Amino acid sequence: MNFANKKPNHLFKSFTYAWKGIKHVFKNERNFRIHIIISVLVLFFAVYFRIEAIEIAILIISISMVLVAEMINSAIEYTWDKLEPNHHPVVGVIKDTMAGSVLLTSFAAVVVGLIIIFRNLI
């Protein structure tokens, strides 16, 4: 692909579509909003307690992993709801597996957060 021939407008449109997707998930997915609220609180307290920059970066990576997992989960759910509205049992397994991936990612982020917080409070 020759990037020199790409119009700058194409890049802007890509960001516009991505932002539109984030807004859609935020508006329509309660769990995503809960993750956002918890993330803001965690980052607020990290700054308030003057946690080191590298640890804040680790928190941001952990938070991002949870949010991305939630968005992928939502995209897969939307896809299967459209393709198989009668909820075939396999679709249920797929959705449960994706929900499990979000849960595991969330648990990992909580563990990372607790390690960082307790390390800095002791």
C-alpha positions as CSV (number, residue, x, y, z in Angstrom):
1,M,0.0,0.0,0.0
2,N,1.3,3.4,-0.9
3,F,0.7,5.7,2.0
4,A,1.8,8.8,0.0
5,N,-1.4,8.5,-2.0
6,K,-3.7,8.3,1.0
7,K,-5.7,11.4,1.6
8,P,-5.3,13.1,5.1
9,N,-9.1,13.0,5.3
10,H,-9.1,9.2,5.3
11,L,-7.1,9.2,8.6
12,F,-9.4,11.7,10.1
13,K,-12.4,9.6,9.1
14,S,-10.8,6.6,10.8
15,F,-10.5,8.4,14.0
16,T,-14.1,9.6,13.7
17,Y,-15.3,6.1,13.2
18,A,-13.3,4.8,16.2
19,W,-14.6,7.6,18.4
20,K,-18.2,6.8,17.2
21,G,-17.7,3.2,18.3
22,I,-16.4,4.2,21.7
23,K,-19.3,6.5,22.2
24,H,-21.7,3.8,21.2
25,V,-20.3,1.3,23.7
26,F,-20.3,4.0,26.4
27,K,-23.9,4.9,25.7
28,N,-25.2,1.4,25.4
29,E,-23.1,-0.9,27.6
30,R,-23.6,-0.5,31.4
31,N,-20.6,-2.5,32.3
32,F,-18.4,-0.3,30.1
33,R,-19.6,2.8,32.0
34,I,-18.9,1.0,35.3
35,H,-15.4,0.2,34.1
36,I,-14.9,3.9,33.1
37,I,-16.1,5.2,36.5
38,I,-13.8,2.8,38.4
39,S,-10.9,3.7,36.1
40,V,-11.3,7.4,36.7
41,L,-11.4,6.8,40.4
42,V,-8.3,4.6,40.4
43,L,-6.4,7.1,38.3
44,F,-7.6,10.0,40.6
45,F,-6.3,8.2,43.7
46,A,-3.1,7.2,41.9
47,V,-2.4,10.9,41.2
48,Y,-3.6,12.0,44.6
49,F,-1.3,9.5,46.4
50,R,1.5,10.5,44.1
51,I,2.1,7.0,42.8
52,E,5.2,6.8,40.5
53,A,4.7,7.5,36.8
54,I,5.7,3.9,35.8
55,E,3.1,2.5,38.1
56,I,0.5,4.9,36.7
57,A,1.5,3.7,33.3
58,I,1.0,0.1,34.4
59,L,-2.5,1.0,35.8
60,I,-3.4,2.7,32.5
61,I,-2.3,-0.4,30.5
62,S,-4.4,-2.6,32.9
63,I,-7.4,-0.3,32.6
64,S,-7.0,-0.2,28.8
65,M,-7.0,-4.0,28.6
66,V,-10.3,-4.2,30.5
67,L,-11.9,-1.5,28.3
68,V,-10.7,-3.1,25.1
69,A,-11.9,-6.6,26.3
70,E,-15.3,-5.1,27.1
71,M,-15.5,-3.5,23.7
72,I,-14.5,-6.7,21.9
73,N,-17.1,-8.5,24.0
74,S,-19.7,-6.0,22.9
75,A,-18.8,-6.2,19.3
76,I,-19.0,-10.0,19.3
77,E,-22.3,-9.9,21.1
78,Y,-23.7,-7.4,18.6
79,T,-22.5,-9.6,15.7
80,W,-24.0,-12.8,17.0
81,D,-27.3,-11.1,18.0
82,K,-27.6,-10.0,14.4
83,L,-26.5,-13.3,12.8
84,E,-28.4,-15.6,15.2
85,P,-31.3,-13.8,16.8
86,N,-32.8,-17.1,18.0
87,H,-29.8,-17.6,20.3
88,H,-28.4,-20.9,19.2
89,P,-26.7,-22.7,22.2
90,V,-23.2,-22.3,20.6
91,V,-23.8,-18.5,20.5
92,G,-24.5,-18.7,24.2
93,V,-21.1,-20.4,24.7
94,I,-19.4,-17.8,22.6
95,K,-20.9,-14.9,24.6
96,D,-20.2,-16.6,27.9
97,T,-16.6,-17.2,26.9
98,M,-16.2,-13.5,25.9
99,A,-17.8,-12.4,29.2
100,G,-15.3,-14.7,31.0
101,S,-12.4,-13.0,29.2
102,V,-13.6,-9.6,30.4
103,L,-14.0,-11.0,33.9
104,L,-10.5,-12.4,33.9
105,T,-9.0,-9.2,32.5
106,S,-10.9,-7.3,35.2
107,F,-9.6,-9.5,38.0
108,A,-6.0,-9.1,36.7
109,A,-6.4,-5.3,36.6
110,V,-7.8,-5.4,40.2
111,V,-4.8,-7.4,41.3
112,V,-2.4,-5.0,39.6
113,G,-4.2,-2.1,41.2
114,L,-4.1,-3.6,44.7
115,I,-0.4,-4.5,44.4
116,I,0.4,-0.9,43.4
117,I,-1.8,0.7,46.0
118,F,-0.6,-1.5,48.9
119,R,3.0,-1.1,47.9
120,N,2.6,2.6,48.1
121,L,0.6,2.7,51.3
122,I,3.0,0.6,53.3
